Amino acid sequence: MKKISRRKFLTLSALAVPAVIGADARWIEPTSLRVTNLKLNKNGQCRFVHFTDFHHKGDVDYAAKMVRAINELKPEFVCFTGDIVENKRFLREALDFIRQIKAPVYGNPGNHDYWSGASFPDCERAFGATGGAWLVDRSIVLPQHDLELVGMAMIGIHAFKDRQAARRILLMHYPKMADSLGRQRFDLILAGHSHGGQIRLPFYGALAVPWGVGGYDLGFFETPGGPLYVNAGIGTYRIPYRFNCRPEITVVTI
């Protein structure tokens, strides 16, 4: 067997690494779900799931995988923080997957739900079928947890009501809105929209994030409105790539 020179070996290796990374970012990581645990109270008795930015485009195998992952976690309820679809022709199929979640699902809209012209009455029926609710500028109390879920519309709550329970969680889409809640403070704020940047470089972070993210691109932050968790999301937008930023389902204990 002919020996390969060290220089040629290094050259081939240098060419192979970007190819491997590109293949991972395109074909592996975008559907490689991870589960993140967020414990706000080590003695907490309330355990639920947060996911966001479904962006369903017809990949039924991946959507079914997501539903199975959520159901296997057996949460008491589920929170969704916007962007079911980008194109309303996929809405019916996406909502069928929401209905398959075996826990009450509470959700609020994202920018693409508005821009695509998604039917909010259809969303209300699908989320309601799980025992949950579609929350657009309104709240719901879960008495068994002494917990109030507040759902924000795309650009903000028109009028916050007084606290209705001992604990209060805000569901919103744009993370940056956590800086614009006035004197309102929540026990937890859940958001999405950023997708974590989708492409994250080691020691640098996200290459780019959309408007409405600010400094809150991924993970846990303290904000003027209360503790904020920004989820990396399930789907992708514009480019079907993820690198160093796997899609995420978050298990929250509060």
Sine and cosine of phi, psi and omega as CSV:
sin_phi,cos_phi,sin_psi,cos_psi,sin_omega,cos_omega
0.00,0.00,0.75,-0.66,-0.02,-1.00
-0.94,0.34,0.75,-0.66,0.00,-1.00
-0.98,0.22,0.57,-0.82,0.05,-1.00
-0.99,-0.12,0.66,-0.75,-0.01,-1.00
-0.95,0.32,0.39,-0.92,0.00,-1.00
-0.88,0.47,-0.65,0.76,-0.01,-1.00
-0.89,0.46,-0.69,0.73,0.00,-1.00
-0.92,0.39,-0.62,0.79,0.04,-1.00
-0.88,0.48,-0.71,0.70,-0.01,-1.00
-0.91,0.41,-0.60,0.80,0.03,-1.00
-0.90,0.43,-0.73,0.69,0.01,-1.00
-0.90,0.44,-0.63,0.78,0.02,-1.00
-0.90,0.44,-0.66,0.75,0.00,-1.00
-0.90,0.44,-0.55,0.83,0.03,-1.00
-0.97,0.22,-0.53,0.85,-0.06,-1.00
-0.96,0.29,-0.59,0.81,-0.08,-1.00
-0.86,0.52,-0.77,0.64,0.05,-1.00
-0.86,0.50,-0.58,0.82,0.01,-1.00
-0.91,0.42,-0.67,0.74,0.02,-1.00
-0.91,0.41,-0.70,0.71,0.02,-1.00
-0.88,0.47,-0.68,0.73,0.01,-1.00
-0.89,0.46,-0.66,0.75,0.02,-1.00
-0.91,0.43,-0.66,0.75,0.03,-1.00
-0.89,0.45,-0.71,0.70,-0.06,-1.00
-0.92,0.40,-0.50,0.86,-0.04,-1.00
-1.00,-0.02,-0.68,0.73,-0.20,-0.98
-0.94,-0.34,-0.31,0.95,-0.08,-1.00
-0.94,-0.35,-0.86,0.51,-0.13,-0.99
-0.90,0.44,-0.57,0.82,-0.04,-1.00
-0.87,0.49,-0.34,0.94,0.01,-1.00
-0.86,-0.51,0.24,0.97,-0.01,-1.00
-1.00,-0.05,0.99,0.13,-0.09,-1.00
-0.89,0.46,0.64,-0.77,0.13,-0.99
-0.84,-0.55,0.46,-0.89,0.04,-1.00
-0.93,-0.36,0.83,-0.56,0.02,-1.00
-0.95,-0.31,0.66,-0.75,0.04,-1.00
-0.96,-0.28,0.78,-0.63,0.05,-1.00
-0.85,-0.53,0.94,-0.33,-0.01,-1.00
-0.95,-0.32,0.94,-0.35,0.02,-1.00
-1.00,-0.03,-0.26,0.96,0.00,-1.00
-0.53,-0.85,0.92,-0.39,-0.08,-1.00
-0.89,0.45,-0.36,0.93,0.05,-1.00
-0.97,-0.25,0.25,0.97,-0.06,-1.00
-0.89,0.45,0.61,-0.79,-0.03,-1.00
-0.96,-0.27,-0.13,0.99,-0.04,-1.00
-0.96,-0.27,0.85,-0.53,-0.08,-1.00
-0.78,-0.62,0.87,-0.50,-0.03,-1.00
-0.63,-0.77,0.16,-0.99,-0.03,-1.00
-0.93,-0.36,0.61,-0.79,0.12,-0.99
-0.86,-0.50,0.78,-0.63,0.18,-0.98
-0.65,-0.76,0.26,-0.97,-0.13,-0.99
-0.37,-0.93,0.21,-0.98,0.14,-0.99
0.77,0.64,0.87,0.50,0.04,-1.00
-0.87,0.49,-0.74,0.67,0.01,-1.00
0.75,0.66,0.74,0.68,-0.07,-1.00
-0.90,0.43,0.78,-0.63,-0.03,-1.00
-0.81,-0.58,0.29,0.96,0.05,-1.00
0.95,-0.31,0.00,1.00,0.04,-1.00
-0.99,0.17,1.00,0.05,-0.12,-0.99
-0.94,0.33,-0.51,0.86,0.02,-1.00
-0.91,0.41,-0.69,0.72,0.01,-1.00
-0.93,0.37,-0.66,0.75,0.03,-1.00
-0.88,0.48,-0.66,0.75,0.03,-1.00
-0.91,0.41,-0.60,0.80,0.05,-1.00
-0.89,0.46,-0.67,0.74,0.03,-1.00
-0.88,0.47,-0.73,0.69,0.00,-1.00
-0.88,0.48,-0.69,0.72,0.02,-1.00
-0.87,0.49,-0.68,0.74,-0.02,-1.00
-0.89,0.46,-0.67,0.74,0.02,-1.00
-0.92,0.40,-0.72,0.70,-0.03,-1.00
-0.90,0.43,-0.58,0.82,0.01,-1.00
-0.92,0.39,-0.41,0.91,0.04,-1.00
-0.97,0.24,-0.30,0.95,0.02,-1.00
0.76,0.64,0.84,0.55,0.02,-1.00
-0.96,0.28,0.34,-0.94,0.06,-1.00
-0.96,0.27,-0.54,0.84,0.13,-0.99
-0.36,-0.93,0.11,-0.99,-0.07,-1.00
-0.75,-0.66,0.64,-0.77,0.07,-1.00
-0.90,-0.44,0.70,-0.72,0.02,-1.00
-0.82,-0.57,0.72,-0.69,-0.11,-0.99
-0.87,-0.49,0.70,0.71,0.28,-0.96
0.97,-0.23,0.33,-0.94,-0.03,-1.00
0.93,0.37,0.94,0.34,0.09,-1.00
-0.94,0.34,-0.71,0.70,-0.03,-1.00
-0.61,-0.80,0.26,-0.97,0.19,-0.98
-0.98,-0.21,-0.47,0.88,-0.02,-1.00
-0.83,-0.56,0.83,-0.55,-0.12,-0.99
-0.91,0.42,-0.24,0.97,0.04,-1.00
-0.92,0.38,-0.29,0.96,0.04,-1.00
-0.99,-0.10,-0.02,1.00,-0.13,-0.99
-0.89,0.46,-0.74,0.68,-0.05,-1.00
-0.84,0.54,-0.71,0.70,0.00,-1.00
-0.91,0.42,-0.67,0.75,0.01,-1.00
-0.88,0.47,-0.68,0.73,-0.01,-1.00
-0.93,0.36,-0.49,0.87,0.10,-1.00
-0.88,0.48,-0.60,0.80,0.05,-1.00
-0.94,0.33,-0.61,0.79,0.07,-1.00
-0.85,0.52,-0.67,0.74,-0.01,-1.00
-0.89,0.45,-0.39,0.92,-0.04,-1.00
-0.99,0.15,-0.13,0.99,0.04,-1.00
-0.96,0.28,0.79,-0.62,-0.14,-0.99
-1.00,-0.05,0.76,0.64,0.08,-1.00
-0.30,-0.95,0.42,-0.91,0.05,-1.00
-0.86,0.51,0.76,-0.65,0.00,-1.00
-0.93,-0.36,0.83,-0.56,0.03,-1.00
-0.92,-0.39,0.79,-0.61,-0.07,-1.00
-0.62,-0.78,0.31,-0.95,0.10,-0.99
-0.75,-0.66,0.33,-0.94,-0.09,-1.00
-0.99,0.16,0.39,-0.92,0.15,-0.99
-0.92,-0.40,0.03,-1.00,-0.07,-1.00
-0.86,0.50,-0.62,0.78,-0.03,-1.00
-0.95,0.31,-0.42,0.91,0.08,-1.00
-0.91,0.41,-0.58,0.81,0.09,-1.00
-0.96,0.27,-0.78,0.62,-0.11,-0.99
-0.89,0.46,-0.53,0.85,-0.03,-1.00
-0.99,0.17,-0.21,0.98,-0.06,-1.00
0.97,0.25,0.46,0.89,0.02,-1.00
-0.86,0.51,0.62,-0.79,-0.01,-1.00
-0.98,0.22,0.93,-0.38,0.03,-1.00
-0.93,0.37,-0.58,0.82,0.11,-0.99
-0.85,0.52,-0.61,0.79,0.07,-1.00
-0.91,0.42,-0.62,0.78,0.06,-1.00
-0.90,0.44,-0.69,0.73,0.01,-1.00
-0.85,0.52,-0.68,0.73,-0.02,-1.00
-0.93,0.38,-0.66,0.75,-0.04,-1.00
-0.93,0.38,-0.73,0.68,0.00,-1.00
-0.92,0.38,-0.61,0.79,0.04,-1.00
-0.90,0.44,-0.55,0.84,-0.01,-1.00
-0.90,0.43,-0.38,0.93,0.04,-1.00
-0.99,0.11,-0.15,0.99,-0.13,-0.99
0.99,-0.12,-0.01,1.00,0.01,-1.00
-0.98,-0.17,-0.55,-0.84,-0.06,-1.00
-0.30,-0.95,0.45,-0.90,0.10,-0.99
-0.99,-0.11,0.92,-0.39,-0.18,-0.98
-0.95,-0.32,0.97,-0.25,0.03,-1.00
-0.89,-0.46,0.97,-0.25,-0.06,-1.00
0.83,0.56,0.67,0.74,0.10,-1.00
-0.43,-0.90,0.19,-0.98,-0.04,-1.00
-0.78,-0.62,0.24,-0.97,0.05,-1.00
-0.61,-0.79,0.61,-0.79,-0.01,-1.00
-0.98,-0.20,0.73,-0.68,0.11,-0.99
-0.97,-0.25,1.00,-0.05,-0.15,-0.99
-0.88,0.48,-0.51,0.86,-0.03,-1.00
-0.91,0.40,-0.36,0.93,0.03,-1.00
-0.93,-0.36,0.02,1.00,-0.10,-0.99
0.75,0.67,0.79,0.61,-0.16,-0.99
-0.70,-0.72,0.68,-0.73,0.07,-1.00
-0.93,-0.37,0.79,-0.61,0.10,-0.99
-0.98,-0.21,0.81,-0.58,0.00,-1.00
-0.92,-0.38,0.83,-0.55,0.00,-1.00
-0.97,-0.23,0.82,-0.57,-0.03,-1.00
-0.99,-0.12,0.65,-0.76,0.14,-0.99
-0.95,0.32,-0.03,-1.00,-0.15,-0.99
-0.86,0.52,-0.66,0.75,-0.10,-1.00
-0.90,-0.43,0.23,0.97,0.16,-0.99
0.77,-0.64,0.37,-0.93,0.03,-1.00
-0.96,0.29,0.73,-0.68,0.03,-1.00
-0.96,0.29,-0.61,0.79,-0.01,-1.00
-0.38,-0.93,0.94,-0.35,0.06,-1.00
-0.95,0.31,0.66,-0.75,0.11,-0.99
-1.00,0.00,0.19,-0.98,0.11,-0.99
-0.91,0.42,0.44,-0.90,0.01,-1.00
-0.81,0.59,0.72,-0.69,-0.05,-1.00
-0.96,-0.28,-0.09,1.00,-0.03,-1.00
-0.46,-0.89,0.13,-0.99,-0.05,-1.00
-0.89,0.45,-0.59,0.80,0.00,-1.00
-0.86,-0.52,0.52,-0.85,-0.09,-1.00
-0.69,-0.73,0.82,-0.57,0.02,-1.00
-0.89,-0.45,0.74,-0.67,0.02,-1.00
-0.97,-0.23,0.79,-0.61,0.12,-0.99
-0.98,-0.21,0.86,-0.52,0.03,-1.00
-0.59,-0.81,0.20,-0.98,-0.05,-1.00
-0.99,-0.16,-0.78,0.62,-0.05,-1.00
-0.99,0.14,0.90,-0.43,-0.01,-1.00
-0.86,0.51,-0.59,0.81,-0.07,-1.00
-0.88,0.47,-0.37,0.93,0.01,-1.00
-0.89,0.45,-0.25,0.97,0.05,-1.00
-0.89,0.45,-0.34,0.94,0.03,-1.00
-1.00,0.04,-0.05,1.00,-0.14,-0.99
-0.81,-0.58,0.60,0.80,-0.06,-1.00
-0.98,-0.19,0.18,0.98,0.01,-1.00
0.90,0.44,-0.74,-0.68,-0.01,-1.00
-1.00,0.01,0.01,1.00,0.02,-1.00
-0.95,0.32,0.67,-0.74,0.08,-1.00
-0.70,-0.72,0.68,-0.73,-0.06,-1.00
-0.90,-0.45,0.43,-0.90,0.04,-1.00
-0.95,0.32,-0.42,0.91,0.06,-1.00
-0.30,-0.95,0.63,-0.77,0.11,-0.99
-0.87,-0.49,0.76,-0.66,0.03,-1.00
-0.91,-0.41,0.70,-0.71,-0.04,-1.00
-0.56,-0.83,0.17,-0.99,0.05,-1.00
-0.65,-0.76,-0.82,-0.57,0.13,-0.99
0.96,0.27,-0.65,0.76,-0.11,-0.99
-0.97,0.26,-0.43,0.90,-0.15,-0.99
0.85,0.53,0.29,0.96,-0.08,-1.00
0.92,0.39,0.13,0.99,-0.07,-1.00
1.00,-0.04,-0.28,0.96,-0.04,-1.00
0.92,0.38,-0.74,0.68,0.06,-1.00
-0.93,-0.37,0.92,-0.40,-0.02,-1.00
-0.84,-0.55,0.81,-0.59,0.02,-1.00
-1.00,-0.05,0.66,-0.75,0.06,-1.00
-0.82,0.57,0.67,-0.74,0.04,-1.00
0.92,0.38,0.08,1.00,0.03,-1.00
-0.81,-0.59,-0.74,0.67,-0.02,-1.00
0.97,-0.25,-0.45,-0.89,-0.08,-1.00
-0.92,0.38,0.69,-0.72,0.08,-1.00
-0.93,0.35,-0.61,0.79,-0.01,-1.00
-0.36,-0.93,0.53,-0.85,0.08,-1.00
-0.72,-0.69,0.42,-0.91,-0.01,-1.00
-0.97,0.25,0.21,-0.98,0.10,-1.00
-0.86,0.52,0.57,-0.82,0.04,-1.00
0.99,-0.14,0.03,1.00,0.00,-1.00
-0.99,-0.13,-0.68,0.73,-0.07,-1.00
0.90,0.43,-0.70,-0.71,0.01,-1.00
-1.00,0.01,0.10,1.00,-0.10,-1.00
-0.96,-0.28,0.97,0.26,-0.13,-0.99
-1.00,0.02,-0.51,0.86,-0.06,-1.00
-0.20,-0.98,0.75,-0.66,0.11,-0.99
0.99,-0.17,-0.42,-0.91,-0.14,-0.99
-0.99,-0.16,0.69,-0.72,0.00,-1.00
-0.62,-0.78,0.48,-0.87,0.21,-0.98
-1.00,-0.10,0.77,-0.64,-0.05,-1.00
-0.75,-0.66,0.20,-0.98,0.06,-1.00
-0.86,0.52,-0.46,0.89,-0.02,-1.00
-1.00,0.01,-0.09,1.00,-0.02,-1.00
0.80,-0.60,0.05,-1.00,0.02,-1.00
-0.88,0.47,0.71,-0.70,-0.08,-1.00
-0.85,-0.52,0.71,-0.70,0.16,-0.99
-0.87,-0.49,0.83,-0.56,0.02,-1.00
-0.96,-0.28,0.90,-0.44,-0.06,-1.00
-1.00,0.07,0.58,-0.82,-0.02,-1.00
-0.94,0.33,-0.24,0.97,0.04,-1.00
1.00,0.06,0.21,-0.98,-0.03,-1.00
-0.99,-0.12,-0.70,0.71,-0.11,-0.99
-0.99,-0.17,-0.16,-0.99,0.06,-1.00
-0.80,-0.60,0.33,-0.94,0.01,-1.00
-0.72,-0.70,0.66,-0.75,0.00,-1.00
0.94,0.35,-0.92,0.40,0.03,-1.00
-0.93,-0.36,0.72,-0.69,-0.06,-1.00
-0.99,0.11,0.74,0.67,-0.06,-1.00
-0.82,-0.57,0.53,-0.85,0.22,-0.98
-0.64,-0.77,0.68,-0.73,0.09,-1.00
-0.65,-0.76,0.81,-0.58,-0.03,-1.00
0.85,0.53,0.50,0.87,-0.06,-1.00
-0.38,-0.92,0.94,0.34,-0.07,-1.00
-0.93,0.38,0.46,-0.89,0.08,-1.00
-0.88,0.48,0.48,-0.88,-0.25,-0.97
-0.73,-0.69,0.64,-0.77,0.25,-0.97
-0.86,-0.51,0.79,-0.61,-0.06,-1.00
-0.95,-0.31,0.76,-0.65,0.12,-0.99
-0.98,-0.17,0.88,-0.48,-0.06,-1.00
-0.95,-0.31,0.74,-0.67,0.12,-0.99
-0.89,-0.46,0.83,-0.55,-0.07,-1.00
-0.70,-0.71,0.00,0.00,0.00,0.00
